[in-house]
Amino acid sequence: MLSLPFRHIKQAGFTILASTAAHLFSPLTIRSVTMRNRVWVPPMCQYSVFNRDGVPTSWHQIHLGGMAVGGAGLIIAEATAVSFDGRITVHDTGIWNDEQRDAWKTIVDFLTEHGAVAGIQLAHAGRKSSVRPDWNFAGAAGPMPESEGGWIPIAPSAIPFDETSTTPREMTVADIQRVTEDFRAATRRSIAAGFQVLEIHAAHGYLLHEFLSPLSNTRTDEYGGSLENRAKFLLDILDVVRAEAGEEIAVFVRFSATDWAEGGWTPEETSIVAGWCAARGADFFDISTGGNYPGVTIPTGPSYQVTFSDQVKHSAHVSTAAVGLITDAEIANEIIVSGQADAVLLGREHMRDPHFALRASAELGIEIDYWPAQYLRSRPRSAVTTPTTAKVAF
Ligand SMILES: Cc1cc2nc3c(=O)[nH]c(=O)nc-3n(C[C@H](O)[C@H](O)[C@H](O)COP(=O)(O)O)c2cc1C
């Protein structure tokens, strides 16, 4: 058993729990947005827009909705393209037109109604766009040719991801400005759809990560070379998103903290750029790794990326979330309690069990008041023994 920061208090014959520090079920407020706990769902592409029009479907509603019913505090919808050519595959969701906005609104309304904060990951896939969906997510499943609805990807430099990938077209400054404006329009539509958290995708080898990493950015203009130059596109986009988002909405950035490759993007650079982003209005940092360089060895294992969240959080003095092979309630709680992250994102565990948060609260013995009424009779016995009338001093 890991130690928990709770004092057990006997009151009126009942044992209740009072926290002495932040823990997995402490609410977290960022700007005007309050997450009911720190059990969050990271973006996960479903490749399920079979009409190829970027409009989310009933699959997305059920997939994300189940996790809202299941008690997650924040649900970040999958990498959602800011433009037609920003999709990884033709089956990705988009937010570049009003039909997509309206379909997202239906989903957001459901998540909100069930107590979860709805977030969206705003994305452009750069040189990793226009590939066939890979249902096993073991890497790109090969280019989608133009004859089948694909396109030539754009990127900071004309360097393909690997030998099987299409060589992208190097972006002009006009392309950079166009994508920046696409992020502006996507921000407006996301807010109109009701999203309260906007996450800029700068991880996993997609467009903004490609600009950050010297392995994929060999430009000689103001967007390449020095760290300041490689970060310029991300900061330009952040400025636009922040301006459109106003004071209430939370803006996150997802980074890959390392390329896991010699000469690549590093945790130190991530911390520096996270600090720059925070100074320009980013509120929170979602710390992942990898995805920009093929064939590297990644030492995966339980919680293997938590150390990067910890490093960025304490070097840049920012708030972070940890992600990657976190599957256990006590370990998730310990990550928060120990101060390595302010929240945890559980991806595949939420797909295995959309009600992970409900289960975790029971396992940790923490009273929550958002067990769905329809499911009350399924509540584990240990959770039921704490009367719902007990005042829990979180
Ligand atoms: C099916 C699937 C789709 C994913 N799609 C995205 C995505 O859209 N955007 C993103 O940043 N990461 C994506 N990821 C990575 C997850 O957000 C998460 O970082 C990763 O799965 C590690 O967390 P886990 O071990 O809890 O699953 C995806 C992962 C999976 C399994």
PDBQT file of the ligand as one rigid body, heavy atoms in Angstrom, charges set to zero:
ROOT
HETATM    1  C1  LIG A 401      -5.741   4.742 -29.659  1.00  0.00    +0.000 C 
HETATM    2  C2  LIG A 401      -4.850   5.878 -29.277  1.00  0.00    +0.000 A 
HETATM    3  C3  LIG A 401      -4.975   7.096 -29.913  1.00  0.00    +0.000 A 
HETATM    4  C4  LIG A 401      -4.166   8.176 -29.536  1.00  0.00    +0.000 A 
HETATM    5  N1  LIG A 401      -4.357   9.412 -30.112  1.00  0.00    +0.000 NA
HETATM    6  C5  LIG A 401      -3.684  10.476 -29.650  1.00  0.00    +0.000 A 
HETATM    7  C6  LIG A 401      -4.036  11.783 -30.058  1.00  0.00    +0.000 A 
HETATM    8  O1  LIG A 401      -5.008  11.999 -30.772  1.00  0.00    +0.000 OA
HETATM    9  N2  LIG A 401      -3.292  12.816 -29.594  1.00  0.00    +0.000 N 
HETATM   10  C7  LIG A 401      -2.258  12.623 -28.718  1.00  0.00    +0.000 A 
HETATM   11  O2  LIG A 401      -1.593  13.590 -28.318  1.00  0.00    +0.000 OA
HETATM   12  N3  LIG A 401      -1.947  11.389 -28.272  1.00  0.00    +0.000 NA
HETATM   13  C8  LIG A 401      -2.661  10.335 -28.676  1.00  0.00    +0.000 A 
HETATM   14  N4  LIG A 401      -2.422   9.104 -28.145  1.00  0.00    +0.000 N 
HETATM   15  C9  LIG A 401      -1.498   8.990 -27.009  1.00  0.00    +0.000 C 
HETATM   16  C10 LIG A 401      -2.291   9.076 -25.692  1.00  0.00    +0.000 C 
HETATM   17  O3  LIG A 401      -2.852  10.367 -25.527  1.00  0.00    +0.000 OA
HETATM   18  C11 LIG A 401      -1.404   8.768 -24.473  1.00  0.00    +0.000 C 
HETATM   19  O4  LIG A 401      -0.404   9.752 -24.400  1.00  0.00    +0.000 OA
HETATM   20  C12 LIG A 401      -0.792   7.386 -24.591  1.00  0.00    +0.000 C 
HETATM   21  O5  LIG A 401      -1.754   6.408 -24.936  1.00  0.00    +0.000 OA
HETATM   22  C13 LIG A 401      -0.102   6.980 -23.291  1.00  0.00    +0.000 C 
HETATM   23  O6  LIG A 401      -1.029   6.912 -22.244  1.00  0.00    +0.000 OA
HETATM   24  P1  LIG A 401      -1.655   5.488 -21.753  1.00  0.00    +0.000 P 
HETATM   25  O7  LIG A 401      -0.494   4.575 -21.473  1.00  0.00    +0.000 OA
HETATM   26  O8  LIG A 401      -2.410   5.854 -20.519  1.00  0.00    +0.000 OA
HETATM   27  O9  LIG A 401      -2.517   4.967 -22.830  1.00  0.00    +0.000 OA
HETATM   28  C14 LIG A 401      -3.196   8.008 -28.527  1.00  0.00    +0.000 A 
HETATM   29  C15 LIG A 401      -3.048   6.763 -27.915  1.00  0.00    +0.000 A 
HETATM   30  C16 LIG A 401      -3.885   5.716 -28.259  1.00  0.00    +0.000 A 
HETATM   31  C17 LIG A 401      -3.737   4.405 -27.538  1.00  0.00    +0.000 C 
ENDROOT
TORSDOF 0
